[in-house]
Amino acid sequence: MSIQNPNKKIRIEGEAEEPQIDRLSSLPDHVLHHVLSFFDDTLFSVRTSVLSSRWRSLWKHVPRLTLDTDFFNSASSFARYVDGVLSSRLGGSNVDEINFFHLRFSLDKELFQRVVKFAASSNCQELIVCVGYDEILEPHLFVPLADSNLRRLRFRCSSLGTGFGSCAFSALRVLDLDDCCLPCGSAADLDPFANFPCLENLTLCGCAMEDRQCCFKISGPRLVKLQISALCCSKLEIFAPELKFFDITDIARSPILYQLALPSLDHGIISVHDNGRVEKNKEEMKASCISLLQGLHNASSLNVHSHFLELLSSNYDFLEDQSSPFTRLKSLKVSPYFPEFHYMLLSYHVIKYFMKGSSRHGPETIEFV
């Protein structure tokens, strides 16, 4: 005896089956293009072309391309795939973003230049490049981008070739350099961003000068935001008349002599951790701290890492004889807050240094957050 499942529908003989509706395929093209752009690699978008005739050409209009060697067993198969993708996209819709990750094999620079040319011709707005640190990206590879509409450029784990500073990215607004080696083989390389007239946002993270004794210059007539973390050089000069936000991190890692011209600065962030080398470089660190603090004198707001103030309090009493440059300071924030670290643990002359420069007898608020 069989028991009928009461929840199971019984189809009456002669009754037509309900048609299966593919709700995903019924979405508008632009929505499906957006969905496909979330794949880790364009390779997976290409594979959706076998689903049905509806999906056959959708991947050719995805606004984001990701080309990654991690999914290929040889450099030649990757090159064939990339050329196939680019040729299929020629004459199609524009591409907003291209990610080129080439870490598994030696870089095929001719292939890379074809990607760059495609980026320029497809009105690409953002290009992210990640190659092996031993690969040198010569400036001639980027010539097609000089007069393009590229707005954002990011390099990771790259060595930029001599003459990179002579590249003219006329429309570039945002530049991120992450773990890159910067050349100093020409005069232009010592001031590498001077030829980027529209640059507004610059981030340097874990970067090093090829010759670490070089004086590294940053000239940005329209630069508004600058973030620097663990930059290895002996001297840093910054001329940025429109800069509003400046974030400097890990200065104890490599003491730097600063020369800063930031007349419009609003907000500054100073973060530093004692890595055990401070005692060995005490005089260098003293000069580095003085030049940095004096360079930030126009700031109206400062966020200072608690370790930096502890460093000043425990290692140096030199600020007691220094005149405070902070004539505009309204807010001083110390973060992060630790229970064992509070206002009373700070040397009096450290707090006084930040307060006595103001005509109103110090910042309106000193806050631990």
N, C-alpha and C positions, 0 to 999 in steps of 0.2 A: 504494500500500500504506500503510495507516494503522497506527500503533503505539499500542496501548492504554496509557494511563497506569496503571502498576501500583498507584499510590496512590489511584486513583479507585475509589470503591465502585460495584459493578455491582448495580443493582436487579433482582431476579428478577421476572419477569412475574407479576403477581397479588399481589406482596408489598405490603402497605400502607406508605405513607410514615410515618416517625416524626413524631409531632406536635411542632411547635416550641413550646418552653416559654419563656414570658416571665418570666424569673427576677426581673426588677426589679419587675414588677407583682405578683408573688406575695409580695413582702415585706409585713410587717404595716403597717397604716396609720401608726402612730406613727413607724416608721422612715422611711417615705416623706415624712411631714411634716417630719422632721428634714433629709432630703436636700434638699427643696425650699427650706428656709430658707436654704440657702447661695447661692442666686441673688443676683446683684447688685441686682436689682430684682424686686418682687413681680409686675411685668408678665410676666416670663418664667415664673413659677409659674402665672399665670392661663392662659398659652398651652398648658400641658400638658393642659388640660381637653379638648382636641380629640383626644387620643391614643386614648382609648377610654372606654367607660362607667365603667370602673374608676377612671379619672383625673378624671372630670368634676367631682367636688366636693372632691378632695383638697386643692387650694390654699386652700380656705375654712377649713382647720384648721391651716395653717402657723403656728407660734408666733412668727414674726418677719416683720414687714411693713416693706418699704423702698419709699418713695414718692419718686421723684426726677424733677424736671423735665427732666433731661438727655435723656430718651427721648421728648420731646414737642416738637412744633413750635409750639404755642400754649398760652397760659395756660388758655383755655377747654377745650381737649381734655384737658389735665392735670386740670382740675377735674372734668370729667365722669368721667374714669377713676377718680379718687380717690373720688368719691361712689359710683360703682358698686362699688368694692372694699369700701367701708365698709358699704354697704347689704347686700351679699352676706354679710358677716360678722356682721351683727346677729343676736343670738340664738344664735350659734354658740359655738365654743370660745373660751377666753380667749387673749389675745395677751401674750406675755412681753416683746416688744421692738418698738418702732416707730421707724423712721428717717424723718425728714421733711426732704428736701433740696430747697430752693427757691431756686436761684441764677440761673436762666435768665430768669425774668420777675419783674415787680413782684409783691410778695406779696399774695395774696388773703387778707385777714385773717379774713373770714368762713369761708373754706375751712379755714384753719388752726385756727380755733376749733372747727370740726366735727371735725377730727382730734383735738384735745385732748379734746373731749367723748367721742369714741369710746374714746380711751385710758383715760379715767376709768371708763367703763362696762364695758370689757372686761378690767378688772383688770390693766392693763399695769404691768409692773415697771420698765421702762427706756424712756426717751424721749430721742431724740437729734434736735436741731433745728439745721439749718444754713440760714441765710438770708443775704441780702445785708447788708453792713455798714451800708448806709443805711436799712435797714428797722428801725423801732423796735417792739419787742414790749412793748406795754403790759401792766401787771399784770392787767387784767380778763380778758385772754385765757386766763389760767391758773387762774381761779377754780374750774373743775370739778375740778382736781387737788388742791385744798386738803385734802380729806378722803379722797382716794383711797389706794390701796396702792402708789403710785409709790415705788420704792426708789432709782432712779438717774436723774439728769437731766443732760444735757449740751447746752450751747449752743456753736455755732461761728459765728464771723463775725457776731455779732449785737449790736445795740444794745438794751440793756434799758431800758425806759421808766421815768420817774419814778414812784416808789412801789413798785418791784419788791421792795424790802426789807420791804414790808408783807405780801407774799404769805406764806401759812402753809402750807408743805408738811409736813404733820404726820408723815408716815411716811418722808420722804426720808432716805436713808443716805449717798448718794454724789452729789456735785455737781462737774461739770467745766465750767469756763468757758475757752474757747479763742478768743483774739483777739476778745474782747468789750469793748464800751464800757459802763462801769458808771455809772449816774446818781448825782448827789449833789444832787438837787432837793428832798429832804425829809430830815428827821432819820433816818428809817428807812433811807434809802439809804446813809448814812454808816456804818451797822452792818448791812449787808444780810442777814446770815445769822442774826441774833439770833432770828428767828421760825421757824427750822428746828430744832426741839427734839431731833430724833433724828439730826442730821447727824454722821457719823463720819469721812468722808473728803472733803476739799476740795482741788481742783486749780485754780489760776489760772495760765494760760499766755498771755503776750502781752496781758494785759488793761490797760486804762487807765481812770482816772477821767475823767468828763466835764470836771470842773474839777480839773486836776492839782495844784492847791494845797490840795485838800481833805485832811483827815485821814481815812484809810481805816481803819475798825475791823473786826476779825473777832472776834466773840464766839461761842464754841462750847462749851457746857457738856459736850457728849459727844464733841467732836472728838478723834479719835485720830491721824489722819494729815493733814498739811498740806504741800502742794507749791506753791511759788510761783516762777514764772519770768518775768523781764522785766516786772514790775509797775510801771506808771508812776503814781506819786503822790509827794507830798512827805513824808508821815509815815504810818507804819503802826503801828497798835496792835493787839495780839493778846492776847485773854484766853481761854485754853483750859486749864482745870485738869486735864483728862484726856489732853492731847496727849502722845503717845509718840514720834512721828516728825515731824521738820521738815526740809524740803529747800528751800533758797533758792538761786536761780541768777541770775547776771548783775546783781549789785547795782551794778557800776560803770556800767551803762548809764544809770541814773537814781538818784543818791544819795538814800537814804531815811533818815529819822530813825526809829529803831525804839524801841518801848516794848512789851516782851514780858513776859507773865506766864504762864510755862510750868512750873509746879512739878513736874509729873510727867514731864518730858522725859527720854527715854532716849537717843535717837540723833538727831544733827544732821548735815546735809550742807551745806557751803558751797562754792559754785562761782562763780568770777568770772573774767572775761577783761578785760584792759586794752584798751579800744577807742580809746585815744588821747585821751580826754577827762579822764583822771584828773588830769593836771597842771593843767588849767584849773579843776578843782573839788577841789583838794587839801584844803582845809579842810573842805569838805562831806563828802568821802570819809572824812576822819579821824573826823569826828563819826559818820558812818554806820557805820564799822567798829567803833568803840567801843560804840555802842548795840547793834549786832547781837551782838557777842561777849559783852557783859554780859547780854543777854537770853537767851543760851544757857547760862548758868552752871550750870544743873542737869543738863546732859547728862553721861551716863556714857560715851558713845562719840561721837566726832566723826570725820567723813570730810571732809577739807579738800582742795579742789583745789589742786594745786601752784602754779598761777598766783596764787591768793589769798595764799599765803605769800610768794611772790616779790614781790607787790605790797606787802605789809607790810614786807618786808625792804629793798626798794630805794627805797621812797618815804617811809617814815615811821620815825622813831626814837621816836615818842611812846609806844610800849608800854613802853619802859624805865622810865618813871615811873608806869606804871599797875599797880595791884594786880590780880593775876589773880583772876577770879571762879570759876574752875573747881575747886571743892572736891570734886566727885564724879567727875572725869574718870578713867577707867580705860584707855581706848584712844584713841589718836590715829593715824588713817590718812591718808596723803598719797597722792593719786592724780590723774591717772595718773603713773606713774614715767617720767622721761626720763633717759637716760644722763648728760646734762650737768647734771641737777638732783639733788642729794643733800643729805643732812643738813648737810654742812660748808658748803654755799653759803648756808644760812640764817643770818640775823643771830642772834647769841646771844640777844639780848633777846626775839626772837620766840619761840624755843623755850622760853626761860625763862618767858615770859608764860603759856604753856599748862601749864607744869610746876609753878610755884611756888605755885599756889593749893591744891594737894592736900596734905592732912595727911600723906600717905604720900610726899611729895617728888616728886610728878609721876605721870603715867600709867604703868601697868604696861608698856605697849607703845607704841612709836612705830614705825609700819610704813609702808614705801613700797611701794605696790602698783600 
